[in-house]
Amino acid sequence: MDGRIERMEQVAENNIDFFYGLIKKDVKYLDHIDEFPFFDTPLHKVVSKGNIPVAMEIMRLKPSFARKPNEDGYSPIDLALQKGHFEMVHQLLHVDQDLVRVRGRENMTPLHHVAKRNDQLDLLTEFISIYPDSIIDVTTQNETALHIALKNNSIESFKALVGCLTSNWSQNALDYERKILNWKDKDGNTVLHIAVDKRQTEAVRHLFARSSEVDVKIKNKEGKTAWDILQRQRETQRQTQTQTGNSEMRKMLIRVGASEGSSITTSRRLEKIRIKCARQITTISDDKRNALLVVATLLLSVTYQAALNPPGGLHEGISKPGANFSRISTRPCPANASSYHRTCGKKNLFKGTEGQGTANLVNTIPFSVFLFSNSVTFLISNSVTVLLIPDGYIGWMLSGTQVFLWACYIVSFAAITGYTNFWITLISIGSMLYLILLHAFSCWTRIRRRRHGLGLRGLPIPLQENGCRGYV
């Protein structure tokens, strides 16, 4: 056995030819190692030395070595991370991506090891891109990668992890975000408890800026919330007459409702609703999207047709010889006008003859209920269509047609109601502002969907293309 161990040390220092020379002398040189549950394999030795060519050859011959722990409980990829051989880590993952989930000593995964560092953000995001679920792995201390990053003062790694978590718009992403950001370690501390306790203001600022799912009321095993920890620090500061510089953190916690008697601000509530709506839109399935588009299209057709042919019919008006259509005309009140025709005598649009085209029941309560319900239904159906139309040039063109369809509805609305120019202008401006906001929201969700690696259905595209770079 001692001779074989000595030969393993020699393999780590030499090339592939030397390695195969040893195999010629002992064809079972590698086979007997599989019998041991813990062993410092040739792959461990080679990886520790950073000998990539020999390591790749051993991986090809004995892929099981990549998962075998040595006597200290470390797998080869753990040793590569500890030794700083990061190119070796990339090569190992190129051969076997499942190594991201290999658990070593204290149940730590490669993600936990790299979370301790601030200088390997690309490697960290690569791990999550390969296996997004790796972010929920916990150690024997019940710590996530976010806990480990904060406890090792790796603020940049923590920010990258939070960015990856909050920028994930795949299915169940919101549940993942809420679960991980509020996860408790063995002492009952969440990442917010740790960040406040270690006075990591930048981490707290980034946490609240990127997510609205942080529960600031959670208590650890000592019965303390993050606010209680901050208050304890302030009390210590008074007693020792030292400056801890936690005034900014105090303001942030008050703003999110962490202090007694405080509540979450309206802006954060709106932000939470906006993110939830956007995630629901981007994660909808093709079948559900198609069904909703069919329903929305039917409602658009029905409501638009109802605007053209309102209940009670249209007023035909009184013809005048030689009357010409004019852009704006004044409608005098006929002698036999009914009491509900209150729009007569005022300037309105599209009146070639007196009252022609105006709904007979205009200004009655039943007609007002119909008009309001029909317009709201048309507006919602139009909005749903804009938000659900697939991405791409054709999708953008179809979204644009919805604006013109709404303009046509406004024209029909003006014609059947006979409302004055003031009200029609006011309604048009309000509709225009709403459509601008709607299309801006639609553009925002589509851009975010592309940047976060989601396909047309809102589902993740192949993982090797779906990184979270750019969200640090």
C-alpha positions in Angstrom: 0.0 0.0 0.0 2.9 2.4 0.9 4.3 1.8 -2.6 1.1 2.7 -4.3 0.7 5.9 -2.2 4.2 6.9 -3.2 3.3 6.3 -6.8 0.2 8.5 -6.4 2.4 11.3 -5.3 4.6 10.8 -8.3 1.6 10.9 -10.7 0.6 14.4 -9.3 4.1 15.7 -10.3 4.3 14.1 -13.8 2.5 13.8 -17.1 0.1 11.4 -18.7 2.8 9.2 -20.1 4.2 8.6 -16.6 0.7 7.8 -15.4 0.1 5.2 -18.1 3.5 3.8 -17.3 2.3 3.0 -13.8 -0.8 1.4 -15.2 1.3 -0.9 -17.4 3.1 -2.1 -14.3 -0.1 -2.6 -12.3 -3.3 -2.8 -14.4 -5.4 -2.8 -11.2 -3.7 0.3 -10.0 -7.0 2.3 -9.9 -9.5 -0.5 -9.3 -8.7 -1.4 -5.7 -9.3 2.2 -4.5 -13.1 1.8 -5.2 -13.2 -0.7 -2.3 -12.6 2.0 0.3 -15.3 4.5 1.3 -12.7 7.1 2.2 -9.5 7.4 0.3 -7.0 10.0 -0.9 -7.2 8.9 -4.6 -4.8 9.8 -7.3 -7.4 12.4 -8.4 -7.2 14.1 -5.0 -3.4 14.2 -5.3 -3.4 15.5 -8.9 -6.1 18.1 -8.2 -4.2 19.4 -5.2 -1.2 20.0 -7.4 -3.2 21.6 -10.1 -2.2 19.1 -12.8 -5.1 19.5 -15.2 -4.2 17.1 -18.0 -3.6 14.1 -15.7 -6.7 15.0 -13.7 -8.9 14.9 -16.8 -7.4 11.6 -17.8 -8.2 10.1 -14.4 -11.7 11.5 -14.5 -12.2 9.8 -17.9 -11.0 6.5 -16.5 -12.5 6.6 -13.0 -15.3 9.2 -12.8 -16.2 7.7 -9.4 -13.1 9.3 -7.9 -14.6 12.7 -8.3 -17.2 11.9 -5.6 -15.1 9.9 -3.2 -14.2 11.8 0.0 -10.7 11.5 1.4 -9.9 10.8 5.0 -10.5 14.4 5.9 -14.0 14.3 4.2 -13.1 16.4 1.1 -13.8 15.6 -2.5 -11.4 16.5 -5.3 -13.5 19.6 -6.2 -13.3 20.8 -2.6 -9.6 20.5 -2.6 -9.3 22.4 -5.9 -11.4 25.3 -4.3 -9.3 25.3 -1.2 -6.0 25.3 -3.1 -7.2 28.1 -5.4 -7.0 26.0 -8.6 -10.1 27.5 -10.1 -9.3 26.5 -13.7 -9.2 23.0 -12.4 -12.7 23.5 -11.0 -14.0 24.7 -14.4 -12.5 21.6 -16.1 -14.0 19.2 -13.6 -17.4 20.7 -14.1 -17.0 20.5 -17.8 -16.6 16.8 -17.5 -19.3 16.3 -14.8 -21.7 19.2 -13.9 -23.3 17.1 -11.1 -20.2 17.8 -9.0 -21.8 21.0 -8.0 -24.1 19.0 -5.7 -21.4 16.8 -4.2 -21.5 17.1 -0.4 -18.3 16.9 1.6 -17.3 17.6 5.2 -20.0 19.1 7.3 -22.4 18.6 4.4 -20.8 21.5 2.5 -21.1 21.8 -1.3 -18.8 23.6 -3.7 -21.2 26.5 -3.6 -20.7 26.9 0.2 -16.9 26.9 -0.3 -16.9 29.5 -3.0 -19.4 31.7 -1.0 -16.6 32.3 1.5 -14.7 34.3 -1.1 -15.2 37.7 -2.7 -13.0 37.1 -5.7 -14.8 34.2 -7.5 -18.2 35.6 -8.4 -18.1 34.1 -11.9 -17.5 30.7 -10.4 -20.3 31.2 -7.9 -22.8 32.2 -10.6 -21.7 29.3 -12.7 -22.5 26.9 -9.9 -26.0 28.4 -9.6 -26.5 28.4 -13.4 -25.7 24.7 -13.5 -28.0 23.8 -10.6 -30.3 26.7 -9.4 -31.5 24.4 -6.6 -28.0 24.3 -5.1 -28.8 27.6 -3.4 -31.1 25.8 -1.0 -28.5 23.3 0.1 -27.6 23.6 3.8 -24.7 22.5 6.0 -24.8 20.5 9.2 -25.1 23.9 10.9 -28.3 24.5 8.9 -26.6 27.3 7.0 -27.2 28.3 3.4 -24.6 29.8 1.2 -26.0 33.3 2.1 -25.3 32.6 5.8 -21.8 31.4 5.1 -21.0 34.5 2.9 -22.1 36.9 5.7 -20.3 35.0 8.4 -17.1 35.2 6.4 -17.7 38.9 5.5 -17.9 38.1 1.8 -20.3 40.9 1.0 -19.8 40.7 -2.7 -20.6 37.0 -2.7 -23.7 37.7 -0.6 -24.9 40.4 -3.0 -24.3 38.0 -6.0 -26.3 35.2 -4.3 -29.2 37.6 -3.5 -29.1 38.9 -7.0 -29.3 35.4 -8.5 -32.1 34.5 -6.1 -34.2 37.6 -6.8 -33.6 37.7 -10.5 -34.8 34.2 -11.0 -38.3 34.4 -12.6 -38.8 30.7 -13.2 -41.7 28.8 -11.7 -41.8 28.8 -7.8 -39.0 31.5 -7.8 -40.9 33.6 -5.4 -41.4 30.7 -2.9 -37.6 30.0 -3.2 -36.8 33.6 -2.5 -39.0 33.8 0.5 -37.8 30.5 1.9 -34.1 31.1 1.5 -34.0 34.8 2.7 -35.9 33.8 5.8 -34.1 30.5 6.4 -32.8 30.0 10.0 -29.5 28.5 10.9 -28.9 26.3 14.0 -29.2 29.4 16.2 -32.4 30.6 14.6 -30.7 33.5 12.8 -31.7 34.6 9.3 -29.4 36.4 7.0 -30.9 39.7 8.3 -30.0 38.8 11.9 -26.4 38.0 10.9 -26.0 41.2 8.8 -27.4 43.4 11.5 -25.3 41.6 14.2 -22.1 42.0 12.2 -23.0 45.6 11.3 -22.9 44.9 7.6 -24.9 47.9 6.4 -24.1 47.3 2.7 -25.6 43.8 2.9 -28.8 45.0 4.6 -29.1 47.8 2.0 -28.7 45.4 -0.9 -31.1 42.9 0.7 -34.0 45.4 1.1 -33.3 46.9 -2.3 -33.5 43.6 -4.2 -36.3 41.8 -2.3 -39.6 42.6 -0.5 -39.9 39.0 0.9 -37.6 39.5 3.9 -39.6 38.9 7.1 -38.3 41.5 9.6 -40.4 40.1 12.4 -38.7 36.7 12.6 -37.2 35.8 16.0 -34.1 33.7 16.6 -33.8 31.1 19.4 -33.0 33.9 21.9 -36.3 35.5 21.0 -34.6 38.5 19.3 -35.6 40.1 16.0 -33.2 42.0 13.8 -34.5 45.2 15.4 -33.9 43.9 18.9 -30.3 43.1 17.9 -29.9 46.7 16.6 -31.4 48.1 19.8 -29.0 46.0 21.9 -26.1 47.4 19.9 -27.3 51.0 20.4 -27.6 50.3 24.2 -24.0 49.0 24.2 -22.9 52.1 22.3 -24.4 54.3 24.9 -22.7 52.4 27.8 -19.3 52.3 26.1 -19.7 55.7 24.5 -18.6 54.3 21.1 -19.8 55.0 17.6 -21.0 52.0 15.6 -22.4 53.8 12.6 -25.7 52.0 12.5 -27.9 55.0 12.0 -28.4 54.1 8.3 -29.3 50.6 9.2 -31.8 51.8 11.8 -33.5 54.0 9.2 -33.7 51.1 6.7 -35.3 48.8 9.4 -37.8 51.5 10.3 -38.7 51.9 6.6 -39.6 48.2 6.2 -41.6 48.1 9.4 -39.1 46.3 11.7 -39.5 48.6 14.7 -42.4 48.4 17.1 -45.5 50.3 15.9 -44.1 50.8 12.4 -45.5 49.4 9.2 -44.3 48.7 5.7 -44.4 51.8 3.4 -46.8 52.1 0.5 -43.9 52.1 -2.0 -42.7 48.7 -0.8 -46.2 47.3 -1.0 -46.5 48.5 -4.6 -43.1 47.1 -5.4 -44.1 43.7 -4.0 -47.3 43.7 -6.1 -45.4 44.7 -9.2 -42.8 41.9 -8.9 -45.4 39.3 -8.1 -47.5 40.3 -11.2 -44.4 40.3 -13.4 -43.3 36.9 -12.2 -46.8 35.4 -12.8 -46.8 36.8 -16.3 -43.4 35.4 -17.2 -43.9 31.9 -15.7 -47.3 31.2 -17.3 -47.4 28.1 -19.5 -48.2 28.0 -23.2 -51.6 26.3 -22.7 -52.7 28.7 -20.1 -51.5 31.7 -22.1 -53.4 30.5 -25.2 -56.6 29.9 -23.2 -56.4 33.4 -21.7 -55.7 35.0 -25.0 -58.8 33.3 -26.5 -61.0 34.5 -23.6 -59.5 38.1 -23.8 -60.1 38.2 -27.6 -63.7 37.1 -27.2 -64.3 39.8 -24.5 -62.7 42.4 -26.8 -65.0 41.5 -29.6 -68.2 41.4 -27.5 -67.5 44.7 -25.7 -66.5 46.5 -28.9 -69.6 45.3 -30.6 -71.7 46.4 -27.7 -70.2 49.9 -28.0 -71.2 50.1 -31.6 -74.7 48.7 -30.9 -75.6 49.8 -27.4 -78.9 48.7 -25.7 -81.9 50.8 -26.7 -80.4 51.6 -30.1 -79.1 54.8 -31.5 -80.9 58.1 -32.1 -81.4 58.7 -35.8 -81.6 62.5 -35.4 -83.5 65.1 -37.5 -82.3 65.6 -41.0 -81.7 69.0 -42.4 -81.5 69.7 -46.1 -77.9 70.5 -47.1 -76.5 69.5 -43.7 -72.8 68.6 -43.9 -70.8 66.6 -41.4 -68.5 68.8 -39.4 -65.8 68.1 -37.0 -67.6 69.9 -34.2 -71.2 71.0 -34.1 -73.7 72.2 -31.6 -76.7 70.1 -30.9 -79.8 72.2 -30.2 -82.5 70.7 -28.1 -85.5 69.6 -30.2 -88.9 70.5 -28.9 -89.8 66.9 -28.3 -86.5 66.0 -26.7 -86.8 63.5 -23.8 -85.6 64.5 -20.3 -82.6 62.2 -20.5 -81.1 63.9 -23.6 -79.1 66.3 -21.5 -76.2 66.6 -24.0 -78.3 68.7 -26.4 -77.3 72.3 -26.8 -73.6 71.5 -26.2 -70.7 71.1 -28.5 -69.7 67.5 -29.2 -68.0 65.4 -31.8 -69.2 63.8 -35.0 -72.7 65.3 -35.3 -73.7 65.8 -38.9 -77.4 65.9 -37.9 -78.9 66.8 -34.6 -78.2 63.9 -32.2 -77.6 61.4 -34.9 -75.7 58.3 -33.6 -76.2 59.1 -29.9 -77.6 56.3 -27.8 -81.3 56.6 -27.0 -80.7 55.7 -23.3 -77.7 58.1 -22.8 -77.5 59.7 -19.4 -79.8 57.2 -17.8 -78.6 55.2 -14.8 -79.0 51.8 -16.5 -77.0 53.0 -19.5 -74.3 54.5 -17.3 -73.9 51.1 -15.6 -73.7 49.4 -19.0 -71.2 51.9 -20.3 -68.9 51.7 -17.2 -69.0 47.9 -17.1 -68.4 47.5 -20.8 -65.5 50.0 -20.8 -63.8 48.3 -17.8 -64.2 44.9 -19.4 -62.7 46.2 -22.7 -59.9 47.9 -20.8 -59.0 44.7 -18.8 -59.2 42.5 -21.9 -57.1 44.8 -23.9 -54.5 45.0 -21.1 -54.4 41.2 -20.7 -53.9 40.8 -24.4 -50.9 43.2 -24.4 -49.3 41.4 -21.5 -49.8 37.9 -22.8 -48.8 38.4 -26.4 -45.5 36.5 -27.0 -42.2 38.3 -27.5 -40.6 39.1 -30.8 -41.3 41.5 -33.7 -44.7 40.0 -34.4 -45.6 40.3 -30.7 -44.5 44.0 -30.7 -46.7 44.7 -33.7 -49.7 43.0 -32.2 -49.2 45.0 -29.0 -49.2 48.2 -31.1 -52.5 47.3 -32.7 -54.1 47.2 -29.3 -53.4 50.9 -28.9 -55.2 51.7 -32.2 -58.1 49.4 -31.1 -58.4 51.4 -27.9 -58.4 54.6 -29.9 -61.3 53.2 -32.0 -63.2 52.4 -28.9 -62.8 56.0 -27.6 -64.2 57.3 -30.9 -67.2 54.9 -30.6 -67.6 56.0 -27.0 -67.7 59.6 -28.0 -70.1 59.0 -30.8 -72.8 57.1 -28.7 -72.6 59.3 -25.6 -72.4 62.7 -27.2 -70.1 63.9 -24.4 -68.6 67.3 -24.8 -65.0 67.9 -26.0 -63.8 68.4 -22.5 -64.8 65.0 -21.2 -63.7 63.2 -24.3 -60.3 64.9 -24.2 -60.0 64.0 -20.5 -60.8 60.4 -21.1 -58.4 60.3 -24.0 -55.5 61.7 -22.0 -56.2 59.3 -19.1 -56.3 56.3 -21.6 -53.1 57.4 -23.2 -51.3 57.6 -19.9 -52.6 54.2 -18.9 -51.5 52.7 -22.2 -48.0 54.2 -21.9 -47.7 52.7 -18.4 -49.1 49.3 -19.6 -46.7 49.1 -22.5 -43.8 50.2 -20.3 -44.6 47.4 -17.9 -44.9 45.0 -20.7 -41.5 46.0 -22.1 -39.9 45.8 -18.7 -41.2 42.2 -18.1 -40.0 41.1 -21.6 -36.6 42.7 -21.2 -36.2 41.1 -17.7 -37.4 37.8 -19.1 -34.6 37.9 -21.7 -31.9 39.0 -19.2 -32.9 36.3 -16.7 -32.7 33.5 -19.2 -36.4 32.7 -19.7 -37.9 31.6 -22.9 -41.2 32.7 -24.5 -43.2 30.7 -22.1 -41.5 32.1 -19.1 -39.7 28.8 -18.4 -36.0 28.5 -17.9 -33.9 28.0 -21.1 -31.0 25.5 -21.0 -29.2 26.0 -17.7 -25.8 26.5 -19.3 -27.2 29.6 -20.9 -29.1 30.8 -17.9 -26.7 32.7 -15.6 -27.4 35.4 -13.1 -24.4 37.6 -14.1 -25.1 41.3 -14.0 -27.2 41.2 -10.9 -24.6 41.8 -8.3 
